[in-house]
Amino acid sequence: MSSGKVYARLSEVFALAPVIPVITIEDAAAAVPLARALVAGGLRVVEITLRTDAAVDAARAIVAEVPEAVVGVGTVLTRADLERAARIGAAFAISPGVSLDLLQAAALGDLPFVPGIQTASDLITCVTRGYELVKFFPAVPAGGLATIDALGGPFPTVRFCPTGGIGEANAAQWLAHPKVVAVGGSWVAPVADIKAGAWATIEARARRASALLPYSQAAQA
């Protein structure tokens, strides 16, 4: 798939909601009710991180049983992780960093891939290979909005999904930036609430997050 088509598909996905819940799930049985709570709250796009043994089964269950959800697979570190994400039926894969091996593997397949960046060197690696939508991680420790401002000069076409240190209190700040298409965060569905089955609490938090406006929508309002 050409880089232009990949960017178009990713842009459509990331436009579905301003916040992408970053999910660490330890029991695959919780995946479907969790996804239903998030979708009911207005957050259709979810990132299931490959940080637990339950992650693959959880993502597969959501793909099969919650068709309204758009499932991304995160913490993709290796070519094998990327291949697993494709087999699950994920809509996209996303990584906290970037490697030539990952970029080469993604270029050979049809699964849209979002590499993670932190520096100008990372961005050169991505942009020269056609990637213009990237994850900025860890967003707050890496300099926050000031870093996005600085990177925006030499990379005017790049758009960012910042993750890391973003929560309910500061998400609106990030979304107000013209180069931010969405933000990722674990605050919407923290591990403790997932374990407790606190679906109403998660749905309410998702509803508040879904009401936030990214720059592109706020500018049109």
VOTITOR-478089 format. One record per residue (C-alpha): residue number from 1; residue in three letters; x, y, z. Coordinates in steps of 0.5 Angstrom, whole numbers. Example, Ala and Ser with C-alpha at 12.3 -4.5 7.8 and 13.67 -1.06 7.14 Angstrom:
BEGIN
@k: 1; r: Ala; X: 25; Y: -9; Z: 16
@k: 2; r: Ser; X: 27; Y: -2; Z: 14
! end
This chain:
BEGIN
@k: 1; r: Met; X: 0; Y: 0; Z: 0
@k: 2; r: Ser; X: 3; Y: 7; Z: -2
@k: 3; r: Ser; X: 5; Y: 12; Z: 4
@k: 4; r: Gly; X: -1; Y: 16; Z: 1
@k: 5; r: Lys; X: -6; Y: 11; Z: 2
@k: 6; r: Val; X: -4; Y: 9; Z: 9
@k: 7; r: Tyr; X: -4; Y: 16; Z: 11
@k: 8; r: Ala; X: -11; Y: 17; Z: 9
@k: 9; r: Arg; X: -13; Y: 11; Z: 13
@k: 10; r: Leu; X: -10; Y: 13; Z: 19
@k: 11; r: Ser; X: -12; Y: 20; Z: 19
@k: 12; r: Glu; X: -19; Y: 17; Z: 18
@k: 13; r: Val; X: -18; Y: 13; Z: 24
@k: 14; r: Phe; X: -15; Y: 18; Z: 28
@k: 15; r: Ala; X: -21; Y: 23; Z: 27
@k: 16; r: Leu; X: -26; Y: 18; Z: 30
@k: 17; r: Ala; X: -24; Y: 21; Z: 37
@k: 18; r: Pro; X: -20; Y: 26; Z: 40
@k: 19; r: Val; X: -17; Y: 21; Z: 45
@k: 20; r: Ile; X: -15; Y: 14; Z: 44
@k: 21; r: Pro; X: -15; Y: 10; Z: 51
@k: 22; r: Val; X: -8; Y: 6; Z: 52
@k: 23; r: Ile; X: -10; Y: -1; Z: 55
@k: 24; r: Thr; X: -6; Y: -5; Z: 59
@k: 25; r: Ile; X: -11; Y: -11; Z: 60
@k: 26; r: Glu; X: -9; Y: -17; Z: 64
@k: 27; r: Asp; X: -15; Y: -21; Z: 63
@k: 28; r: Ala; X: -18; Y: -22; Z: 56
@k: 29; r: Ala; X: -25; Y: -24; Z: 59
@k: 30; r: Ala; X: -25; Y: -16; Z: 61
@k: 31; r: Ala; X: -24; Y: -14; Z: 54
@k: 32; r: Val; X: -31; Y: -14; Z: 51
@k: 33; r: Pro; X: -35; Y: -11; Z: 57
@k: 34; r: Leu; X: -29; Y: -6; Z: 57
@k: 35; r: Ala; X: -29; Y: -4; Z: 49
@k: 36; r: Arg; X: -37; Y: -3; Z: 50
@k: 37; r: Ala; X: -36; Y: 2; Z: 56
@k: 38; r: Leu; X: -31; Y: 6; Z: 52
@k: 39; r: Val; X: -35; Y: 6; Z: 45
@k: 40; r: Ala; X: -42; Y: 8; Z: 49
@k: 41; r: Gly; X: -38; Y: 13; Z: 52
@k: 42; r: Gly; X: -36; Y: 16; Z: 45
@k: 43; r: Leu; X: -29; Y: 13; Z: 44
@k: 44; r: Arg; X: -29; Y: 8; Z: 39
@k: 45; r: Val; X: -21; Y: 8; Z: 37
@k: 46; r: Val; X: -17; Y: 3; Z: 43
@k: 47; r: Glu; X: -10; Y: 1; Z: 43
@k: 48; r: Ile; X: -9; Y: -5; Z: 46
@k: 49; r: Thr; X: -2; Y: -6; Z: 49
@k: 50; r: Leu; X: 2; Y: -12; Z: 48
@k: 51; r: Arg; X: 5; Y: -11; Z: 55
@k: 52; r: Thr; X: 1; Y: -17; Z: 58
@k: 53; r: Asp; X: 0; Y: -25; Z: 56
@k: 54; r: Ala; X: -8; Y: -23; Z: 55
@k: 55; r: Ala; X: -7; Y: -18; Z: 50
@k: 56; r: Val; X: -7; Y: -22; Z: 44
@k: 57; r: Asp; X: -13; Y: -25; Z: 46
@k: 58; r: Ala; X: -16; Y: -19; Z: 48
@k: 59; r: Ala; X: -15; Y: -15; Z: 42
@k: 60; r: Arg; X: -18; Y: -21; Z: 38
@k: 61; r: Ala; X: -24; Y: -21; Z: 42
@k: 62; r: Ile; X: -26; Y: -14; Z: 41
@k: 63; r: Val; X: -25; Y: -15; Z: 34
@k: 64; r: Ala; X: -30; Y: -21; Z: 33
@k: 65; r: Glu; X: -35; Y: -18; Z: 38
@k: 66; r: Val; X: -35; Y: -11; Z: 38
@k: 67; r: Pro; X: -35; Y: -9; Z: 31
@k: 68; r: Glu; X: -36; Y: -1; Z: 33
@k: 69; r: Ala; X: -29; Y: -1; Z: 36
@k: 70; r: Val; X: -23; Y: 1; Z: 32
@k: 71; r: Val; X: -18; Y: -4; Z: 35
@k: 72; r: Gly; X: -10; Y: -2; Z: 34
@k: 73; r: Val; X: -5; Y: -6; Z: 37
@k: 74; r: Gly; X: 1; Y: -2; Z: 41
@k: 75; r: Thr; X: 7; Y: -3; Z: 44
@k: 76; r: Val; X: 9; Y: -6; Z: 38
@k: 77; r: Leu; X: 17; Y: -7; Z: 38
@k: 78; r: Thr; X: 19; Y: -12; Z: 33
@k: 79; r: Arg; X: 17; Y: -15; Z: 26
@k: 80; r: Ala; X: 14; Y: -21; Z: 30
@k: 81; r: Asp; X: 9; Y: -16; Z: 34
@k: 82; r: Leu; X: 7; Y: -13; Z: 27
@k: 83; r: Glu; X: 5; Y: -19; Z: 24
@k: 84; r: Arg; X: 1; Y: -21; Z: 30
@k: 85; r: Ala; X: -3; Y: -15; Z: 30
@k: 86; r: Ala; X: -4; Y: -16; Z: 23
@k: 87; r: Arg; X: -6; Y: -23; Z: 24
@k: 88; r: Ile; X: -11; Y: -21; Z: 30
@k: 89; r: Gly; X: -15; Y: -16; Z: 25
@k: 90; r: Ala; X: -12; Y: -10; Z: 28
@k: 91; r: Ala; X: -14; Y: -3; Z: 24
@k: 92; r: Phe; X: -7; Y: 0; Z: 26
@k: 93; r: Ala; X: -1; Y: -2; Z: 29
@k: 94; r: Ile; X: 3; Y: 3; Z: 34
@k: 95; r: Ser; X: 10; Y: 3; Z: 37
@k: 96; r: Pro; X: 13; Y: 7; Z: 42
@k: 97; r: Gly; X: 19; Y: 8; Z: 38
@k: 98; r: Val; X: 22; Y: 7; Z: 31
@k: 99; r: Ser; X: 27; Y: 2; Z: 28
@k: 100; r: Leu; X: 29; Y: 1; Z: 21
@k: 101; r: Asp; X: 27; Y: -6; Z: 22
@k: 102; r: Leu; X: 20; Y: -4; Z: 24
@k: 103; r: Leu; X: 19; Y: 1; Z: 18
@k: 104; r: Gln; X: 21; Y: -4; Z: 13
@k: 105; r: Ala; X: 17; Y: -9; Z: 16
@k: 106; r: Ala; X: 11; Y: -4; Z: 16
@k: 107; r: Ala; X: 12; Y: -2; Z: 8
@k: 108; r: Leu; X: 12; Y: -10; Z: 6
@k: 109; r: Gly; X: 5; Y: -10; Z: 9
@k: 110; r: Asp; X: -2; Y: -7; Z: 9
@k: 111; r: Leu; X: -3; Y: -6; Z: 16
@k: 112; r: Pro; X: -2; Y: 2; Z: 17
@k: 113; r: Phe; X: 3; Y: 3; Z: 22
@k: 114; r: Val; X: 5; Y: 9; Z: 27
@k: 115; r: Pro; X: 12; Y: 10; Z: 29
@k: 116; r: Gly; X: 14; Y: 13; Z: 35
@k: 117; r: Ile; X: 19; Y: 19; Z: 36
@k: 118; r: Gln; X: 22; Y: 23; Z: 41
@k: 119; r: Thr; X: 28; Y: 27; Z: 37
@k: 120; r: Ala; X: 29; Y: 30; Z: 30
@k: 121; r: Ser; X: 33; Y: 24; Z: 28
@k: 122; r: Asp; X: 27; Y: 20; Z: 29
@k: 123; r: Leu; X: 23; Y: 24; Z: 25
@k: 124; r: Ile; X: 28; Y: 24; Z: 19
@k: 125; r: Thr; X: 28; Y: 17; Z: 19
@k: 126; r: Cys; X: 20; Y: 17; Z: 19
@k: 127; r: Val; X: 19; Y: 22; Z: 14
@k: 128; r: Thr; X: 24; Y: 20; Z: 9
@k: 129; r: Arg; X: 20; Y: 13; Z: 9
@k: 130; r: Gly; X: 14; Y: 17; Z: 8
@k: 131; r: Tyr; X: 11; Y: 17; Z: 15
@k: 132; r: Glu; X: 8; Y: 23; Z: 17
@k: 133; r: Leu; X: 3; Y: 21; Z: 23
@k: 134; r: Val; X: 7; Y: 19; Z: 29
@k: 135; r: Lys; X: 7; Y: 18; Z: 36
@k: 136; r: Phe; X: 10; Y: 23; Z: 40
@k: 137; r: Phe; X: 13; Y: 19; Z: 47
@k: 138; r: Pro; X: 14; Y: 20; Z: 52
@k: 139; r: Ala; X: 10; Y: 27; Z: 51
@k: 140; r: Val; X: 11; Y: 30; Z: 57
@k: 141; r: Pro; X: 18; Y: 28; Z: 60
@k: 142; r: Ala; X: 20; Y: 29; Z: 52
@k: 143; r: Gly; X: 19; Y: 37; Z: 53
@k: 144; r: Gly; X: 12; Y: 37; Z: 52
@k: 145; r: Leu; X: 8; Y: 42; Z: 47
@k: 146; r: Ala; X: 15; Y: 46; Z: 47
@k: 147; r: Thr; X: 18; Y: 40; Z: 43
@k: 148; r: Ile; X: 12; Y: 39; Z: 38
@k: 149; r: Asp; X: 13; Y: 47; Z: 37
@k: 150; r: Ala; X: 21; Y: 46; Z: 36
@k: 151; r: Leu; X: 20; Y: 40; Z: 31
@k: 152; r: Gly; X: 14; Y: 43; Z: 27
@k: 153; r: Gly; X: 19; Y: 48; Z: 24
@k: 154; r: Pro; X: 23; Y: 43; Z: 20
@k: 155; r: Phe; X: 18; Y: 38; Z: 19
@k: 156; r: Pro; X: 12; Y: 42; Z: 17
@k: 157; r: Thr; X: 8; Y: 36; Z: 14
@k: 158; r: Val; X: 8; Y: 32; Z: 20
@k: 159; r: Arg; X: 2; Y: 31; Z: 25
@k: 160; r: Phe; X: 3; Y: 28; Z: 32
@k: 161; r: Cys; X: -1; Y: 23; Z: 37
@k: 162; r: Pro; X: 2; Y: 25; Z: 44
@k: 163; r: Thr; X: 2; Y: 20; Z: 49
@k: 164; r: Gly; X: 6; Y: 19; Z: 56
@k: 165; r: Gly; X: 4; Y: 24; Z: 62
@k: 166; r: Ile; X: -3; Y: 26; Z: 59
@k: 167; r: Gly; X: -9; Y: 26; Z: 63
@k: 168; r: Glu; X: -16; Y: 29; Z: 64
@k: 169; r: Ala; X: -13; Y: 35; Z: 67
@k: 170; r: Asn; X: -8; Y: 37; Z: 61
@k: 171; r: Ala; X: -11; Y: 33; Z: 55
@k: 172; r: Ala; X: -15; Y: 39; Z: 52
@k: 173; r: Gln; X: -8; Y: 43; Z: 52
@k: 174; r: Trp; X: -5; Y: 38; Z: 48
@k: 175; r: Leu; X: -11; Y: 38; Z: 43
@k: 176; r: Ala; X: -11; Y: 45; Z: 42
@k: 177; r: His; X: -5; Y: 45; Z: 38
@k: 178; r: Pro; X: -5; Y: 45; Z: 31
@k: 179; r: Lys; X: -1; Y: 39; Z: 30
@k: 180; r: Val; X: -4; Y: 34; Z: 34
@k: 181; r: Val; X: -9; Y: 30; Z: 31
@k: 182; r: Ala; X: -11; Y: 26; Z: 38
@k: 183; r: Val; X: -8; Y: 24; Z: 44
@k: 184; r: Gly; X: -7; Y: 17; Z: 47
@k: 185; r: Gly; X: -7; Y: 16; Z: 55
@k: 186; r: Ser; X: -9; Y: 11; Z: 60
@k: 187; r: Trp; X: -13; Y: 15; Z: 65
@k: 188; r: Val; X: -19; Y: 13; Z: 61
@k: 189; r: Ala; X: -19; Y: 6; Z: 63
@k: 190; r: Pro; X: -14; Y: 5; Z: 68
@k: 191; r: Val; X: -12; Y: -2; Z: 70
@k: 192; r: Ala; X: -15; Y: -2; Z: 77
@k: 193; r: Asp; X: -22; Y: 0; Z: 74
@k: 194; r: Ile; X: -21; Y: -5; Z: 69
@k: 195; r: Lys; X: -20; Y: -11; Z: 74
@k: 196; r: Ala; X: -26; Y: -8; Z: 78
@k: 197; r: Gly; X: -30; Y: -8; Z: 72
@k: 198; r: Ala; X: -32; Y: -1; Z: 74
@k: 199; r: Trp; X: -35; Y: 0; Z: 67
@k: 200; r: Ala; X: -40; Y: 5; Z: 69
@k: 201; r: Thr; X: -34; Y: 9; Z: 71
@k: 202; r: Ile; X: -30; Y: 8; Z: 65
@k: 203; r: Glu; X: -36; Y: 10; Z: 61
@k: 204; r: Ala; X: -37; Y: 17; Z: 64
@k: 205; r: Arg; X: -29; Y: 18; Z: 63
@k: 206; r: Ala; X: -30; Y: 16; Z: 56
@k: 207; r: Arg; X: -36; Y: 21; Z: 55
@k: 208; r: Arg; X: -32; Y: 27; Z: 58
@k: 209; r: Ala; X: -26; Y: 25; Z: 54
@k: 210; r: Ser; X: -30; Y: 24; Z: 47
@k: 211; r: Ala; X: -33; Y: 31; Z: 48
@k: 212; r: Leu; X: -26; Y: 35; Z: 48
@k: 213; r: Leu; X: -25; Y: 38; Z: 41
@k: 214; r: Pro; X: -18; Y: 37; Z: 37
@k: 215; r: Tyr; X: -15; Y: 43; Z: 34
@k: 216; r: Ser; X: -18; Y: 41; Z: 27
@k: 217; r: Gln; X: -25; Y: 41; Z: 29
@k: 218; r: Ala; X: -25; Y: 47; Z: 34
@k: 219; r: Ala; X: -22; Y: 51; Z: 28
@k: 220; r: Gln; X: -29; Y: 50; Z: 25
@k: 221; r: Ala; X: -33; Y: 51; Z: 30
! end
